[in-house]
Amino acid sequence: MKIFVDENIPLMTVRALRGMNHDLVDIRGTVDEGMIDDALWEIIQREGRLLITTDKGFTQHRDKLHHGILIVRLRQPNRYKIHQRVMQAITRFTAEEWPGLLVVMRDVVQSVWRAGEKG
């Protein structure tokens, strides 16, 4: 699966996803790090990648066509908790299910929206 991880996703998660043979782009340490969300969104869509982030601002795209959005929103995040929630979501949905899917992983619950579905 083609994945784009924002700079707030732990390196242990990047390594684990690469170990699962995902085609992964990590923005950390590149010229694009710190880029505004709209420009980042354009790159992600052009490359056809699932976005993994902790930035809730990307929920604004939930009703648009996209390649998948995974947002981790925890009360007291740390790299281990973020990693755990990312890995739970990645293994729950297949590559074919991610397009159009927005998944918000919270401490205990998760919310799932499919683009084009109402409430």
N, C-alpha and C positions, 0 to 999 in steps of 0.2 A: 504494500500500500504506500502511496506517496503521502508523506507527512511533513508539515512545517511546524516546528516548535518555537514559541516565543522565548525570549531570554529569561523568563521567570520559571521555566521548567528545569528541574534539576538535571545535572549531567548524568547521574545514575540512570535516569529515565531515558535520556538520549542513548546511552550505551545499551540499555535493555532493548529498546526499540530497534536499534541497528542490529543487535544480536538476533532479533526475530526476523531479520532480512527485510525490514521496511526501508524504502527509499526516503531518507530523512534529511531535511535541511534544518540546521540550527542557526538562527540569526546571530547568536552570540559571537562577538569578535569579528563581525563582518562590517562592511561600510553601511549596511542596512540597519544595524542595531540602533534602536532609538527612533526609528522612522515613525512618522505619524500613522495612525491606524488605517486611515483610508488608503494610503499608498501601499501599505503592507497588505491590505485586503486585496488590492488589485493584483499584486504579484502572486499571492496565494491562489487566487482564482485562475489567473492566466496559466499557472503551472499545474492546476488541477490537484491541489493538495488539501488534506484534512488539516485543520488548524488546531493545535493544542496550546492553550494559554490559561492564565489566571485572570485575564482582563475581561471583566463583565461587559465592557462596551461593545464587544462583538455580538452580543445578543440582538443588536439592532438589525442584523442580517438574517435573522431566523426565518423570515418569510420569503427571502430571495432564493434563487437557485444558487447552490454552493456545493462544495465537495465534502462538507462535514465540519462541524465546530465542536470541540470539546473544551469546556471551561471548568476549571477546578476552583471552587469558592469555599474556603474553609475559614472557620472562626479564628483559629490559631495555627496558621499554616507553618509547616517546616518541610524540608526536602523529602523526608521519609513519608509524611502524610500525603504530600502532593504526588509522589511517585506511586504510592499504593492506589490512590484513586484513579490516576491515569491508567495504570495497568489493569485495574478492574474494568474500566470502560472499554479499553482497547480489546480486551479478550471477550467482552460480552457481545460486541457487535462485529459482524463480518465486514470485509472490505466493500462488499456489495450493498450493505445496509447503510453505510456512512453518508453517501451523497444525499444532501437535503436534511440531514439529521443534526440537531443541536442537542447536546447532552451537557447538563450542568451537574457536576458532581459536588455535593456538599458533604458535610461531616458524616451524616448518617443516610440521608436520602439522595436520590438523583431525580432530576427532571429531564424529560425527553420531549422534544418537539420535532415534528416533521414539517418541512417547508410546504406551504399550501394547506395545512390542516388548521382548523379553527379551534381555539382554546382548549 
